[in-house]
Amino acid sequence: MLPLSLLNTAQGHPMLVELKNGETFNGHLVNCDNWMNLTLREVIQTSPEGDRFWRLPECYIRGNTIKYLRVPDEIMEMVKEDSIRQRQAASGGNRGRKWFSWWKYWSRRKQRWKL
């Protein structure tokens, strides 16, 4: 599971972001890009000491300042299901495996019949 696929799936869901300087942001993920820059809405910012709080309508967090992300468990399950679906679609729904098993069956039959 890749971090960017996790973030793309988590859009619209609540998350906690902790920065390297100790500040934390709780809000709903609006957008993320390839550098893990995040846009959150309905944000509550907490100071590094944990004694002050600010309510922000929206904030932008630069990706290289992020230390920790916490997303709900159901997001993890959604990402796992999506990756399984993508792998099955890429493999063609096991068509190659069916063809191989049929060929293996036919080869054994030919050996028995001495064809």
C-alpha positions as CSV (number, residue, x, y, z in Angstrom):
1,M,0.0,0.0,0.0
2,L,1.5,3.3,-1.1
3,P,1.1,6.5,0.9
4,L,-0.3,8.5,-2.0
5,S,-2.9,5.9,-2.8
6,L,-3.9,6.0,0.9
7,L,-4.2,9.8,0.9
8,N,-6.2,9.9,-2.4
9,T,-8.6,7.4,-0.8
10,A,-8.8,9.5,2.4
11,Q,-10.0,12.6,0.6
12,G,-13.1,13.9,2.4
13,H,-12.4,12.0,5.6
14,P,-11.1,13.2,8.9
15,M,-7.4,12.9,9.7
16,L,-4.8,14.0,12.2
17,V,-1.5,15.5,10.9
18,E,1.5,16.0,13.2
19,L,4.3,18.2,12.0
20,K,8.0,17.9,12.8
21,N,7.8,21.0,15.0
22,G,5.1,19.3,17.2
23,E,2.0,21.1,16.0
24,T,-1.0,19.0,15.2
25,F,-3.9,19.6,12.8
26,N,-7.2,17.8,12.9
27,G,-9.5,18.2,9.9
28,H,-11.0,16.8,6.8
29,L,-8.7,16.1,3.9
30,V,-9.7,18.2,0.8
31,N,-6.7,17.6,-1.5
32,C,-3.2,16.1,-1.7
33,D,-0.6,16.2,-4.4
34,N,2.4,14.1,-5.4
35,W,4.7,15.8,-2.9
36,M,2.2,15.0,0.0
37,N,1.2,18.7,0.3
38,L,-2.2,18.6,2.0
39,T,-5.2,20.9,2.1
40,L,-7.5,20.4,5.2
41,R,-10.9,22.0,6.0
42,E,-12.7,22.5,9.3
43,V,-9.3,22.4,11.1
44,I,-8.4,22.5,14.7
45,Q,-4.7,23.4,15.2
46,T,-3.0,22.5,18.5
47,S,0.3,24.1,19.7
48,P,3.3,21.9,20.3
49,E,2.8,22.2,24.1
50,G,-0.9,21.3,23.7
51,D,-2.1,24.3,25.7
52,R,-3.5,26.5,22.8
53,F,-6.0,25.7,20.1
54,W,-7.1,27.5,17.0
55,R,-10.1,26.8,14.7
56,L,-9.3,27.4,11.0
57,P,-11.7,27.1,8.1
58,E,-9.0,25.8,5.8
59,C,-5.2,25.3,5.9
60,Y,-2.4,24.1,3.6
61,I,0.4,21.9,4.9
62,R,3.6,21.4,3.1
63,G,4.5,17.7,2.7
64,N,8.1,17.9,3.8
65,T,7.0,19.2,7.3
66,I,4.8,16.2,8.0
67,K,6.0,13.8,10.7
68,Y,2.9,11.6,11.2
69,L,-0.5,11.0,9.7
70,R,-3.4,9.2,11.3
71,V,-6.4,8.1,9.2
72,P,-9.5,6.1,10.2
73,D,-9.2,2.3,10.0
74,E,-12.0,2.1,7.3
75,I,-9.7,4.0,4.9
76,M,-7.1,1.3,5.3
77,E,-9.7,-1.3,4.4
78,M,-10.9,0.7,1.4
79,V,-7.3,1.0,0.1
80,K,-6.7,-2.8,0.4
81,E,-9.9,-3.6,-1.5
82,D,-9.0,-1.1,-4.2
83,S,-5.5,-2.6,-4.7
84,I,-7.0,-6.1,-4.9
85,R,-9.5,-5.0,-7.5
86,Q,-6.7,-3.2,-9.5
87,R,-4.5,-6.3,-9.5
88,Q,-7.4,-8.5,-10.6
89,A,-8.2,-6.1,-13.4
90,A,-4.6,-6.0,-14.5
91,S,-4.3,-9.8,-14.6
92,G,-7.3,-10.0,-16.9
93,G,-9.4,-11.8,-14.5
94,N,-7.2,-15.0,-14.4
95,R,-7.8,-15.7,-18.1
96,G,-4.1,-16.8,-18.4
97,R,-4.4,-19.2,-15.6
98,K,-7.5,-20.9,-17.1
99,W,-5.7,-21.4,-20.4
100,F,-2.7,-22.9,-18.7
101,S,-4.7,-25.4,-16.7
102,W,-6.6,-26.4,-19.9
103,W,-3.4,-26.9,-21.8
104,K,-1.9,-29.0,-18.9
105,Y,-5.0,-31.2,-18.9
106,W,-4.9,-31.7,-22.7
107,S,-1.2,-32.6,-22.5
108,R,-1.8,-35.3,-20.0
109,R,-4.7,-36.7,-22.0
110,K,-2.4,-36.9,-25.1
111,Q,0.1,-38.9,-23.1
112,R,-2.5,-41.4,-22.0
113,W,-3.9,-41.8,-25.5
114,K,-0.4,-41.9,-27.1
115,L,-1.3,-39.2,-29.6
